[in-house]
Amino acid sequence: MYTELNSILNTTPDSFTQGEFVLLSDRKSDASFLIHHFLSLYLRARCKVWFLGLVQSFNHYSAISQRLGVSLVQAKEKGQLVFLEGLNESLSVLIPQETDTRSQAMGFLSDPAVGLKSLYEFVRSSVTSSGGGEEEADGAEEWGPPVLLVDDLSVLLSLGVSVGAVLDFSHYCRATVCSQLQGNVVMLVRCDGEEEEDDGDDEGSERLLKGLTHQCSLTLHVQGLPTGFCRDIHGQVEVCWRRRQGDGQYTQKKLFQYKVHDKGASFFAPGTSSAVL
Amino acid sequence: MLPELLQGIDAGGFLIIQDSASYSGRHLLKSFINSALDREEAVHVLGFEVSEEELKDGLKGSPIQRLHFHNAYTDPLGWTDHPAFTVHQFCLEELTRLVKQTSHPKPATLVIDSLSWILRHLSPPDVCKTLQQLRKGGAVRAIIGLLHADMHQSGTVGSVCHLATSVITVVPVLKGDKAVAKITKRSKSGKVMQDEEIFSIKDDFTVIVQGKPSQLGPKQADPKEQETDPTANLTFNLRLSDTEREAKEKLALPFVFSKEKKTALLHSGPGSGRILYEPDANDDYDQEDPDDDLDV
């Protein structure tokens, strides 16, 4: 986790807002470094984490988390982390074998028109069976509120799922994890191309981004710098709090610039990069 | 116009609050719910997008007894075995049954949060038909709906707003938590009134109107700001006395082609050379007709 981002979002592993739906988005950039932040943050906060890794393998996240000081392998063994490796699971759908006992979470690959109900069922059954239950097996550790991380939703659009189905899926995840179980949901969505005034782009990632923005309570939007490439500043992050804060501020927006290092990322106010000052 | 709309919608009225991803119209929706509850009306909320706790957050006091929340948030598509209310139940019979469940002497106000959810799953003609039937039906007195205008094609938004008697489009203002509300109100006589107002919503959901957007421009130049006079406290004189100003204005500038110079050139003085000119055929050279043989 990145300490500067924690102070921006006013979160620590010991205290963070529950029931939040955090939307990470990027436009012609790569916001996946934020996924690693939230993954390590919630693992350190001793929450039980469900990770739908649809775009990268488990080893990828494991290697990066190692550099951030969190061991995913250990977390998985202890039962704190439930990892759905989308790439692996999709093989069992595309090349079905007789001895397959894996869940049908990625079943939408064979028929995208059906929607993401099976994926939601996987999440729901997994989360409610262990995260929300009070009875814990002997010797099992008690974990904090459930957290669902999805990386990323735009790949579902490329696989043929409609925007409406993805929005329904995120709605149900939010209803189950945030409202019912008081956990958090973090989802990543990626856009390429300029922000257009679409009039009927039904299958576009723009519509998905807008729909998710309406649903979420906190957005972090990553973009490149408007002035172009810079070696010391990798881009800008716009943080937008959509839900009512304690002091009555409804929508609050803040802009930061960031630089990704080997072992983290630093965030600073625009113009205050250490390369400039 | 916004306070008048808040004070009450006429019977059979249909109000739509249009918002976008940059500013959520749900706060204004809650203000309408709050003022309806204060008027001792029963309010039925069909909640698809937010949970009951989130919608009721901030609405306090005894009037909240008159707020009936119909949970379409936890399972709007029937993915579990016991859905409370699904989006496919959005039709006249089901809604009438839902509203009549609670016995209240006056017809209630129906709040739909949000119409966008329904429009994503049902076809716009069906939704419009149901809304129109509800308006004429008499089971509900008035309908208030929240619509995310950037989630649909403009044709769909236009069709649904066409049914409405009032449409409020909320757009954020750059600074602070204020927003601009563009209001269109159609009265029963057919008269259409339009207005634009800047408003902000306080914690207790009262709406404060802060004037019109056109007033915002000049107001931003702070009138209290003292402009320092740069010509004060100098060791040399930058001002002109009256005689000096007169002399300055009388001065003819050297390269300006004034009227006097023109007359001097046209009517040359005595003794200066005169130019006598007689038209010559060679001077009459037409660039477009050098041989002078075109019959144009």
Contacts between the chains, C-beta under 8 A, distances in Angstrom:
chain1	res1	chain2	res2	distance
A	117	B	79	5.6
A	120	B	79	6.7
A	121	B	79	7.7
A	164	B	120	5.4
A	164	B	121	7.4
A	167	B	120	7.1
A	168	B	77	6.2
A	171	B	49	7.9
A	171	B	76	7.5
A	172	B	75	7.9
A	172	B	77	7.9
A	172	B	79	6.6
A	175	B	51	7.2
A	175	B	73	5.9
A	175	B	74	5.1
A	175	B	75	7.6
A	179	B	51	4.3
A	179	B	53	7.3
A	179	B	54	7.6
A	179	B	73	7.3
A	179	B	74	7.5
A	180	B	74	7.2
A	199	B	153	5.9
A	199	B	154	5.6
A	200	B	153	4.5
A	207	B	151	6.8
A	209	B	21	7.9
A	210	B	20	7.9
A	210	B	21	4.7
A	210	B	148	7.6
A	210	B	150	5.1
A	210	B	151	6.0
A	211	B	148	7.9
A	211	B	151	5.9
A	213	B	21	4.1
A	214	B	21	6.0
A	214	B	24	7.3
A	214	B	49	7.5
A	214	B	116	7.7
A	214	B	148	5.5
A	214	B	151	7.2
A	215	B	49	7.3
A	242	B	24	6.5
A	244	B	27	7.9
A	244	B	57	7.5
A	244	B	58	7.3
A	248	B	177	7.9
A	248	B	202	7.4
A	248	B	203	4.8
A	249	B	177	6.3
A	250	B	24	7.6
A	250	B	27	6.1
A	250	B	177	5.0
A	250	B	201	7.5
A	251	B	23	6.5
A	251	B	24	7.1
A	251	B	172	7.2
A	251	B	177	6.8
